[in-house]
Amino acid sequence: MGPTRRNFLTGVVGAGLAPMPSAVAEGRRWIDVHMHVIGGPERQFGQAVERAVAEMDHLGIAKAVVFPPPFPRRGFDYPAYVPELRRYPDRFGFLAGGGFLNPMLHQFPDPQSVRAGIKQEFVDLAERMADAGAVGFGEISVLHLSLVPNHSFTEVTPEHPLMLALVETAGRRRVVIDLHMDPVTAAGTMRTPAFLKSPLNPPTLMGNIAGFERLLAHDRNARIVWAHGGSDFTGNMTPALIGRLMDAHSNLYMSLRPMPPGVTVLPRFGLRLHNTLMPASGVDGSWLGLLKRHSDRFVLGADAFFVAQSAPPDSPLRILALGNEVRLGAVGQLLSRLPAQLTSKIAEENAVRLYRL
């Protein structure tokens, strides 16, 4: 059996867990631009969407953008969940590609192995997604660390030819790319942090920031939303790095996945969090300065997983779903600590503009 919900939460934030404040109870509404619905082996996406809507109502989430996680091998994609989302036409937008495009990208880790026919197939698939109403492509990964058992590891250069083709397509169609990239600032390689003990992680990770900058510069019309700001596992996603990149690249945005104030360790999994948004005292000063300086570039993406009952209890997606309350509740805590004008932009206005909601 997988860990219970209560045990998971206690392991994350310690004994004596206090109830997370509800944003709707405090009169705030927000838009979550990074949400997953998981149908399980029986493809019960309707059940997963119903769970998502119930939690959205409870937490004051006005709308959400739904898409698949970045599968390393072909998984489900937009045809599986969009019919269920359309039962709530005013509550959801969607991205596509985590189940179809991302596996193609990682099927060819060597850039030299990408032939013209493969690239054209990739672009044609992305174009069909945009034609179907996707407001972007996601979740796409260039470096995805393995955090729990059976949780995938994937790595390619950010300037992989299929990534360049996707940026061109996103620029042409004026849609976003949701990008999962655990940052590695080293010019060559860095040693994988010792606490990332999953055997799927390699001993070293290759630098990716220089390639990321070339990807951003490849087509300025493509809006890239860097996922999971507000805590990271490599120690490299600093406010200083993000600020430098945003200063240089007008098409870079970020979705924030805060953790509760003062949480820097996930003891149950032996994971350490770096560059967290909220120390126990409030909002980190460097982060707050960055949010103010680039107030039009940040949105909220709690990375919640709403999973149908048929999903196996030991599935990594089911295990990750046990942390929904922590991640979603932390968003409400962040919003309560931000200045009012900044809150309105980050909570809703930026997402409406960026995702055409």
C-alpha positions in Angstrom: 0.0 0.0 0.0 1.2 3.6 -0.7 1.6 6.1 2.1 -1.5 7.6 3.6 -2.5 11.2 2.9 -2.1 12.2 6.5 1.3 10.4 6.9 2.6 12.1 3.8 1.6 15.5 4.9 3.0 14.9 8.4 6.3 13.8 6.8 6.4 16.9 4.6 5.7 19.6 7.2 6.3 17.8 10.5 4.0 16.7 13.3 1.4 19.1 14.5 0.3 19.9 11.0 -2.1 22.9 11.0 -5.0 23.1 8.4 -4.0 24.9 5.3 -5.9 28.2 4.8 -8.4 28.2 2.0 -7.9 31.1 -0.5 -11.6 31.2 -1.1 -12.3 31.6 2.6 -10.1 34.7 2.6 -11.9 36.2 -0.5 -9.1 35.5 -3.0 -9.5 33.7 -6.3 -6.6 32.5 -8.5 -5.8 30.7 -11.7 -3.7 27.5 -11.6 -1.8 27.1 -14.9 -0.1 23.7 -14.0 -2.6 21.0 -13.2 -2.7 17.3 -14.1 -5.7 14.9 -14.3 -4.8 11.2 -14.3 -7.4 8.7 -15.5 -5.5 5.5 -14.5 -5.6 2.2 -16.3 -9.3 2.4 -16.8 -9.0 5.9 -18.2 -11.5 7.4 -15.8 -10.7 11.0 -16.7 -14.2 12.1 -15.8 -13.6 11.0 -12.2 -10.3 12.8 -12.1 -11.8 16.0 -13.5 -14.7 15.9 -10.9 -12.1 15.6 -8.2 -10.2 18.6 -9.6 -13.4 20.8 -9.8 -14.3 20.0 -6.2 -10.9 21.0 -5.0 -10.9 24.1 -7.2 -14.2 25.2 -5.6 -12.8 24.6 -2.1 -9.6 26.5 -2.7 -10.9 29.4 -4.8 -9.3 28.3 -8.0 -11.3 30.2 -10.7 -9.8 28.4 -13.7 -7.0 25.9 -14.3 -4.8 24.9 -17.3 -4.6 21.1 -17.5 -2.0 18.9 -19.3 -0.2 15.6 -19.1 3.0 15.2 -17.1 6.2 14.9 -19.1 6.1 11.1 -20.0 9.3 9.5 -21.1 7.4 7.0 -23.1 4.1 7.5 -25.0 1.2 8.1 -22.5 -2.2 9.8 -22.6 -2.6 13.2 -24.1 -5.3 15.7 -25.0 -7.9 13.4 -26.7 -8.2 11.5 -23.4 -9.1 14.5 -21.1 -10.4 17.4 -23.2 -13.9 15.9 -23.7 -14.2 15.8 -19.9 -12.8 19.3 -19.4 -15.4 20.6 -21.9 -18.2 19.7 -19.5 -16.9 22.8 -17.5 -16.2 25.2 -20.4 -15.6 28.2 -18.1 -13.2 26.5 -15.8 -10.4 25.0 -17.9 -7.9 25.6 -20.6 -5.5 22.9 -21.8 -2.1 22.2 -23.1 -1.0 19.2 -25.1 2.2 17.3 -25.8 3.4 15.7 -22.5 2.1 12.3 -23.6 2.9 12.6 -27.4 5.6 15.2 -28.0 7.8 14.7 -24.9 8.3 11.0 -25.6 9.3 11.8 -29.2 11.8 14.3 -27.9 13.4 11.8 -25.5 13.3 9.0 -28.1 16.1 10.8 -29.9 18.5 12.1 -27.1 21.3 12.4 -29.7 20.5 15.6 -31.7 22.3 14.0 -34.7 19.8 11.2 -34.9 16.9 13.6 -35.8 16.1 13.2 -39.5 13.9 15.6 -41.5 11.0 13.1 -41.5 11.1 12.9 -37.7 11.1 16.6 -37.3 8.2 17.0 -39.7 6.2 14.4 -37.9 6.8 16.2 -34.6 5.8 19.6 -36.0 2.7 18.2 -37.7 1.6 16.7 -34.4 2.1 20.0 -32.6 0.1 21.8 -35.2 -2.8 19.4 -34.8 -2.7 20.1 -31.0 -3.0 23.8 -31.6 -5.8 23.3 -34.2 -7.6 21.3 -31.5 -7.6 24.3 -29.2 -4.5 23.8 -27.1 -3.2 27.1 -25.7 0.3 25.6 -25.7 2.5 22.6 -25.4 3.3 20.9 -22.2 4.6 19.5 -20.0 7.9 19.3 -21.9 11.1 18.3 -20.1 14.7 18.9 -20.9 15.9 17.9 -17.5 13.5 16.0 -15.2 15.0 14.6 -12.0 13.7 11.3 -10.5 12.3 12.1 -7.0 10.4 9.0 -6.0 10.5 5.3 -7.0 9.7 4.8 -10.7 9.5 8.5 -11.2 11.2 9.2 -14.6 14.5 10.8 -15.3 14.9 12.5 -18.7 17.6 14.8 -20.1 18.3 16.4 -23.4 20.0 19.6 -24.5 17.6 22.6 -24.4 18.7 23.4 -28.0 17.7 19.9 -29.3 16.4 20.2 -32.9 13.0 19.1 -31.8 12.9 21.7 -29.1 13.9 24.4 -31.6 11.1 23.1 -33.9 8.6 23.3 -31.1 9.7 26.9 -30.3 9.2 27.8 -33.9 5.7 26.3 -33.8 4.8 28.0 -30.6 6.0 31.3 -32.0 4.0 30.9 -35.2 0.9 29.9 -33.3 1.3 32.4 -30.5 1.0 29.8 -27.8 3.1 28.9 -24.7 5.5 26.0 -23.9 5.4 24.7 -20.3 9.0 23.7 -19.7 10.3 21.5 -16.9 14.0 22.1 -16.6 15.8 21.5 -13.4 18.6 24.1 -13.8 22.3 23.2 -13.9 24.4 26.4 -14.1 27.8 24.6 -14.5 29.5 25.2 -17.8 30.2 21.4 -18.1 28.6 19.1 -15.6 27.7 19.0 -12.0 27.5 16.1 -9.6 23.9 15.0 -9.0 23.0 16.0 -5.4 23.6 13.1 -3.0 20.0 13.2 -1.6 18.6 12.4 -5.1 19.0 8.7 -4.5 16.7 7.3 -7.2 18.8 4.9 -9.2 17.3 6.4 -12.4 19.3 9.6 -11.8 22.9 9.5 -13.3 26.0 10.5 -11.3 26.3 13.8 -13.1 24.0 16.4 -14.8 25.0 18.4 -17.8 24.9 22.2 -17.8 21.8 23.6 -19.4 21.5 27.4 -18.9 23.6 28.5 -21.9 21.5 26.2 -24.1 18.3 27.5 -22.5 19.3 31.0 -23.4 19.9 30.0 -27.0 16.5 28.3 -27.0 14.8 31.5 -25.7 16.6 33.6 -28.4 15.7 31.2 -31.2 12.2 32.7 -31.6 11.1 35.7 -29.5 7.4 35.1 -30.4 7.5 31.8 -28.4 6.5 32.3 -24.8 8.3 29.8 -22.6 6.9 29.3 -19.1 9.6 27.8 -16.9 7.8 25.5 -14.4 8.2 25.0 -10.6 9.7 28.3 -9.5 9.8 28.8 -5.7 11.8 25.7 -4.8 14.3 23.5 -6.5 16.4 20.4 -6.1 19.7 21.4 -7.7 20.2 24.6 -5.7 20.6 26.5 -9.0 17.1 28.1 -9.4 18.1 31.3 -7.6 16.2 34.6 -7.8 19.4 36.1 -9.2 19.6 33.6 -12.0 15.9 34.0 -12.9 16.2 37.8 -12.8 19.2 37.8 -15.1 17.4 35.5 -17.6 14.2 37.6 -17.5 16.2 40.8 -18.0 17.8 39.3 -21.1 14.8 37.4 -22.5 11.5 39.1 -22.8 9.8 35.8 -23.8 10.6 34.0 -20.5 7.9 33.5 -17.9 7.7 31.4 -14.8 5.0 29.5 -12.9 5.4 29.4 -9.1 5.1 26.2 -7.1 5.6 27.5 -3.5 6.1 25.3 -0.4 4.7 26.2 3.0 6.7 28.7 5.0 9.9 27.4 6.4 9.7 24.0 4.7 13.1 23.1 3.2 13.2 19.3 3.7 10.8 16.5 2.6 11.8 13.9 5.2 9.8 11.0 4.0 11.7 11.0 0.7 15.0 12.5 1.9 14.6 15.5 -0.4 16.1 18.9 0.2 14.5 22.1 -1.2 16.6 25.1 -2.2 15.7 28.7 -3.0 12.3 28.5 -1.4 9.9 31.5 -1.7 8.7 31.6 1.8 10.9 31.3 4.9 9.0 31.2 8.2 9.1 35.0 8.4 7.1 35.7 5.2 8.3 36.1 1.6 12.0 35.9 0.9 13.3 39.4 0.2 15.2 38.4 -3.0 12.2 36.6 -4.4 9.9 39.6 -3.5 12.2 42.0 -5.3 12.2 39.7 -8.4 8.4 39.4 -8.4 8.1 43.2 -8.2 10.7 43.8 -11.0 9.0 41.4 -13.4 5.5 41.4 -12.1 4.0 40.6 -15.5 6.0 37.4 -15.9 4.8 35.2 -13.0 1.8 32.9 -12.8 0.8 30.2 -10.3 1.2 26.5 -11.0 0.8 24.3 -7.9 1.6 21.0 -9.9 -1.4 19.1 -8.4 -2.3 15.6 -9.6 -6.0 14.6 -9.5 -6.0 10.8 -9.9 -8.8 8.4 -10.6 -9.4 5.6 -8.1 -8.2 3.0 -10.6 -4.6 4.2 -10.6 -2.3 1.8 -8.7 -1.6 2.8 -5.1 2.2 2.6 -5.8 2.1 4.7 -8.9 4.5 7.6 -8.7 1.6 9.9 -9.9 -0.6 8.6 -7.0 2.2 9.2 -4.6 2.8 12.7 -5.8 -0.9 13.4 -5.6 -0.7 12.9 -1.8 1.0 16.3 -1.6 -1.8 18.2 -3.3 -3.0 19.8 -0.1 0.4 21.0 0.8 1.2 22.5 -2.6 -2.3 24.1 -3.2 -2.5 25.4 0.4 1.0 27.0 0.0 -0.3 29.1 -2.9 -3.0 30.6 -0.6 -0.3 31.3 2.0 1.9 33.0 -0.7 -1.0 35.2 -1.9 -1.8 36.3 1.7 1.8 37.6 2.0 2.1 39.5 -1.3 1.2 43.2 -1.8 -2.3 43.6 -3.2 -1.3 44.9 -6.6 1.2 42.1 -7.1 -1.3 39.5 -5.9 -3.9 40.5 -8.6 -1.3 40.2 -11.3 0.2 36.9 -10.2 -3.1 35.3 -9.1 -5.1 36.0 -12.3 -4.2 38.8 -14.6 -1.0 37.4 -16.0 -2.6 34.0 -16.6 -5.6 35.4 -18.4 -3.3 37.2 -20.8 -0.7 34.5 -21.3 -3.0 31.6 -21.7 -5.9 33.4 -23.4 -8.3 32.3 -20.7 
